[in-house]
């Protein structure tokens, strides 16, 4: 699990570097699919990772929206602010946490839902990989090579 989080963080940093080559209007341009724009997708990835971590730690969640983070620098700064606590949680992960339970009320119908922490962690990993795929499609539409999504060769097993 930790390897996949480290992989996601490495690839996210590569996307931030990739974004440095684009004008701000391209980063903010509304696109088909996903959450709407390249920059908003990167914001969303960091926000969702933080939110789920806070839920499991029973801490207050971040309640701001993208409107205050409309530059690459501000999204990167937000991610850098979130990362230490998320990383500490991920690096302290052990098998005994797999079946810890999170219970919430589903907003759509008021039903109580129960999730295992292990499921939430795997959702967080898959969520980012899904959105990185969307970024890759948008990258190709711009005629640019996306960062490699290959886990092999990234030195993550060292």
C-alpha positions in Angstrom: 0.0 0.0 0.0 2.8 2.4 1.0 4.5 1.8 -2.4 1.4 2.8 -4.3 1.0 6.0 -2.3 4.7 6.9 -2.9 4.1 6.1 -6.5 1.1 8.5 -6.7 3.1 11.3 -4.9 6.0 10.9 -7.3 3.8 11.0 -10.4 1.8 14.0 -8.9 5.1 15.9 -8.5 6.0 15.0 -12.2 2.6 16.4 -13.2 3.2 19.7 -11.3 6.5 20.0 -13.2 4.7 19.2 -16.4 2.2 22.0 -15.7 5.0 24.6 -15.4 5.3 24.4 -19.2 1.7 25.4 -19.8 0.2 28.9 -19.6 -2.3 29.5 -16.8 -5.2 29.7 -19.2 -4.5 26.1 -20.4 -4.4 24.9 -16.8 -7.7 26.5 -16.0 -9.4 25.8 -19.4 -12.7 23.8 -19.0 -12.3 20.3 -20.4 -14.5 17.4 -21.1 -14.7 14.8 -18.3 -13.2 14.7 -14.9 -13.7 17.7 -12.6 -13.2 20.2 -15.4 -9.7 21.5 -15.7 -6.1 20.3 -15.3 -5.5 22.5 -12.3 -8.8 21.7 -10.6 -8.1 18.0 -11.1 -4.8 18.3 -9.2 -6.5 20.3 -6.5 -9.2 17.6 -6.3 -6.6 14.8 -6.0 -4.9 16.5 -3.0 -8.2 17.5 -1.4 -9.7 14.0 -1.6 -6.5 12.4 -0.3 -6.5 14.8 2.7 -10.2 14.5 3.3 -10.2 10.7 3.6 -7.1 10.8 5.8 -8.8 13.3 8.1 -11.9 11.1 8.3 -9.9 8.1 9.4 -8.0 10.2 11.9 -11.3 11.7 13.2 -10.0 15.2 12.5 -11.7 18.2 10.9 -11.8 18.2 7.1 -10.7 20.9 4.7 -13.8 22.9 3.7 -12.5 25.2 1.0 -13.3 25.0 -2.7 -11.1 25.5 -5.8 -12.0 29.2 -6.1 -9.2 30.2 -3.8 -6.6 28.0 -5.5 -6.5 29.1 -9.2 -2.8 29.0 -9.7 -0.3 26.1 -9.9 1.7 27.6 -7.0 -1.3 27.8 -4.7 -2.4 24.2 -5.5 1.2 23.0 -4.9 1.4 24.9 -1.7 -1.9 23.3 -0.5 -0.6 19.9 -1.4 2.7 20.6 0.5 0.7 21.7 3.5 -1.5 18.5 3.5 1.3 16.0 2.6 3.2 15.7 5.9 0.1 14.5 7.9 -1.1 12.3 5.1 2.3 10.8 4.6 2.8 10.2 8.4 -0.6 8.3 8.4 0.3 6.3 5.3 3.8 5.4 6.6 2.3 4.3 10.0 -0.2 2.0 8.2 -0.2 -1.6 9.3 -2.4 -4.6 8.6 -4.2 -4.1 12.0 -5.9 -1.0 10.6 -7.4 -2.8 7.6 -10.7 -3.5 9.3 -11.1 -0.3 11.3 -14.6 1.0 10.5 -15.7 4.4 9.3 -19.4 5.0 9.6 -21.2 8.0 7.9 -24.6 9.1 6.7 -25.0 9.2 2.9 -26.2 12.7 2.0 -28.3 11.4 -1.0 -30.7 9.3 1.1 -29.7 9.6 4.8 -28.7 5.9 4.9 -25.9 4.9 7.2 -22.9 3.5 5.4 -20.0 1.6 6.8 -16.6 1.4 5.2 -13.4 -0.4 6.2 -10.2 1.7 6.4 -8.4 -0.7 4.0 -11.1 -0.1 1.4 -10.8 3.7 1.9 -7.0 3.5 1.4 -7.3 1.5 -1.8 -10.0 3.9 -3.0 -7.6 6.8 -2.4 -4.9 5.1 -4.5 -7.3 4.2 -7.3 -8.9 7.7 -7.3 -5.6 9.4 -8.0 -4.6 6.9 -10.7 -8.0 7.4 -12.4 -7.5 11.2 -12.5 -3.9 10.9 -13.7 -5.3 8.9 -16.6 -7.7 11.9 -17.4 -4.7 14.3 -17.2 -2.8 12.0 -19.6 -5.7 12.2 -22.2 -5.8 16.0 -21.9 -2.0 16.1 -22.2 -2.2 14.2 -25.5 -5.0 16.5 -26.7 -2.6 19.4 -26.2 0.1 17.5 -28.2 2.3 17.1 -25.2 3.8 13.9 -23.7 2.4 13.1 -20.3 4.7 12.0 -17.4 5.2 8.2 -17.4 2.6 6.3 -15.5 4.9 3.3 -15.3 5.6 2.1 -11.7 8.5 0.0 -12.9 11.8 1.8 -12.9 10.8 4.4 -10.4 13.0 3.0 -7.6 10.0 2.5 -5.2 11.0 -0.9 -4.0 14.3 0.3 -2.5 
